[in-house]
Amino acid sequence: MSNSVNPTFQWNEFFWEADVNLSDWSGFQERNGPYGAMSSDKPSNGNVKLVFAPEGRGEEVLTSAEMELIYWFISNQSQVIESITNTLFSNYAAIKDSCIEECGEEMAEHFPKVKDISDIKNVVGIVSVNIHQVSKDNIPYIGVEMGCNWEEEHGMGFLLHGNKIVEAGGADTAILLWMAEKHANET
């Protein structure tokens, strides 16, 4: 377990959140604007909003077991990033084709050339990392909410069990507790 980052969570009337700097997340687009809009032309320096229990939990202080889920994520964040960037890279052309087919040829301008996995950080940015209060085998469900140029209204989101992607979709995929609970109860 890594305690080099020790987030201080605050209750914001809806969920627990902490602003942390996780250098592994640097280089993505800066997406701190309203609804995950770009907030800078410069790449992110790794500042990330960590959210614990984005749905379905009260304001009771986080327990040590819940903090362990958060520390699991911090210790394994590079594998989480790798899963997401690999998935985006391998599906980038299909996402582009689908957007152009659905919305018209003008969508092509929102898809800069991506030659390798490292280029993915240039086309998406992190809005928040959501650690759900649901776990399986002591491994948390993690939702990564992202902003992207081609889907400004709904963004994109990934739900992972540890570093394995369970679901990809709109930004709400990263937040919805029922998705994490459903997967946790399936197998």
C-alpha positions in Angstrom: 0.0 0.0 0.0 1.3 3.4 -1.0 0.8 6.2 1.5 3.0 8.7 -0.4 -0.3 10.4 -1.4 -2.6 10.8 1.6 -5.8 12.5 0.3 -7.9 14.6 2.7 -11.5 14.1 1.8 -14.2 16.7 2.4 -17.9 16.2 2.3 -19.5 18.4 -0.3 -23.2 17.8 0.5 -23.4 14.9 -2.0 -20.2 12.8 -1.7 -16.7 12.8 -0.4 -14.0 14.4 -2.5 -10.3 15.3 -2.4 -8.1 17.2 -4.8 -4.8 15.3 -5.2 -1.8 15.4 -7.5 -1.1 12.1 -9.1 1.8 12.6 -11.5 0.8 9.4 -13.4 -2.2 11.3 -14.6 -0.2 14.3 -16.0 -0.2 14.9 -19.7 -3.9 14.4 -20.4 -6.0 17.4 -21.5 -6.9 19.8 -18.6 -10.6 19.2 -18.1 -11.7 21.3 -15.1 -14.3 23.4 -16.9 -18.0 23.1 -16.5 -19.2 19.6 -17.5 -15.6 18.5 -18.1 -14.9 21.2 -20.7 -11.2 22.0 -21.5 -9.9 24.5 -19.0 -6.4 25.1 -20.4 -4.4 24.6 -23.6 -1.6 23.1 -21.5 -1.7 19.5 -20.5 -2.7 18.5 -17.0 0.0 18.5 -14.3 -1.7 15.5 -12.7 -4.2 17.3 -10.4 -7.2 14.9 -10.1 -10.5 15.2 -8.2 -10.9 11.9 -6.3 -14.5 11.1 -5.3 -15.4 8.4 -2.9 -18.9 7.0 -3.2 -20.3 9.2 -5.9 -23.8 7.7 -5.1 -25.6 6.0 -2.2 -23.5 6.9 0.8 -24.1 9.3 3.7 -21.8 11.8 5.2 -20.3 9.5 7.9 -16.5 9.8 8.1 -14.7 7.3 5.8 -13.8 4.1 7.5 -10.3 2.5 7.4 -11.7 -0.2 5.1 -13.0 2.5 2.7 -9.6 4.2 2.9 -8.0 0.9 1.9 -10.1 1.0 -1.3 -8.8 4.5 -2.1 -5.2 3.4 -1.4 -5.6 0.4 -3.6 -6.4 2.8 -6.4 -3.5 5.1 -5.6 -1.1 2.2 -5.5 -2.4 0.8 -8.8 -3.2 3.9 -10.7 -0.7 3.3 -13.5 -2.5 0.1 -14.5 -5.8 1.8 -14.4 -4.5 4.5 -16.8 -2.9 1.8 -19.0 -6.2 -0.1 -19.3 -8.1 3.1 -20.3 -5.5 4.4 -22.8 -5.1 0.9 -24.4 -8.9 0.6 -24.8 -9.2 4.1 -26.2 -6.3 3.6 -28.6 -7.6 0.3 -29.9 -11.2 1.7 -30.3 -10.3 5.3 -31.5 -10.9 4.7 -35.2 -14.3 3.0 -34.5 -15.3 5.8 -32.2 -14.4 8.3 -34.9 -16.3 6.4 -37.6 -19.3 6.1 -35.4 -19.4 9.8 -34.6 -19.0 10.8 -38.2 -21.7 8.4 -39.3 -24.1 9.6 -36.5 -23.3 13.3 -36.6 -21.8 14.1 -40.0 -18.4 14.6 -41.6 -17.8 17.8 -39.6 -17.1 15.6 -36.6 -13.8 14.5 -38.2 -12.2 17.8 -36.9 -12.6 16.6 -33.3 -10.4 13.5 -33.9 -6.8 14.5 -34.3 -4.4 11.9 -35.6 -3.4 9.3 -33.0 -0.3 7.4 -33.9 0.4 5.5 -30.7 -1.0 5.0 -27.2 0.8 8.1 -25.8 -1.2 10.3 -28.2 -4.4 9.3 -26.4 -3.6 11.8 -23.6 -3.9 14.6 -26.2 -7.5 13.9 -27.1 -9.1 13.2 -23.7 -8.9 14.6 -20.1 -9.8 13.4 -16.6 -12.8 15.1 -15.0 -12.8 12.9 -11.9 -11.8 9.5 -10.5 -14.6 7.9 -8.6 -13.9 5.1 -6.1 -17.1 3.3 -5.4 -17.9 1.9 -1.9 -18.4 -1.5 -3.6 -15.5 -3.9 -3.9 -15.0 -7.6 -4.8 -12.1 -9.6 -3.4 -10.9 -6.3 -1.7 -10.4 -4.7 -5.1 -12.5 -1.5 -5.6 -14.7 -0.5 -8.4 -13.3 2.6 -10.0 -15.1 5.0 -12.3 -13.0 7.4 -14.5 -15.0 10.3 -15.8 -13.4 11.9 -18.9 -14.0 14.8 -21.2 -13.4 14.6 -24.9 -13.8 16.9 -27.9 -16.2 14.7 -29.8 -18.8 14.3 -27.0 -19.1 17.6 -25.1 -22.5 17.0 -23.7 -22.2 13.5 -22.2 -18.4 13.0 -22.0 -17.2 9.5 -21.5 -16.7 7.2 -18.6 -15.2 3.9 -17.7 -16.1 1.6 -14.9 -13.3 -0.7 -13.8 -13.0 -3.5 -11.3 -9.4 -2.7 -10.2 -7.6 -2.3 -13.6 -10.1 -4.4 -15.7 -12.6 -2.4 -17.7 -16.1 -3.6 -16.9 -18.1 -1.0 -18.9 -17.4 2.0 -21.1 -20.0 4.7 -22.1 -21.0 8.2 -21.2 -19.7 10.0 -18.2 -22.4 8.6 -16.0 -20.8 5.1 -16.5 -18.1 6.3 -14.1 -20.6 7.4 -11.4 -23.5 4.9 -11.4 -23.4 2.8 -8.3 -25.8 0.2 -9.7 -23.4 -0.7 -12.4 -20.7 -1.5 -9.9 -23.1 -3.4 -7.7 -24.4 -5.4 -10.6 -20.9 -6.5 -11.7 -19.9 -7.3 -8.1 -22.9 -9.6 -7.8 -22.6 -11.3 -11.1 -19.8 -13.8 -10.6 
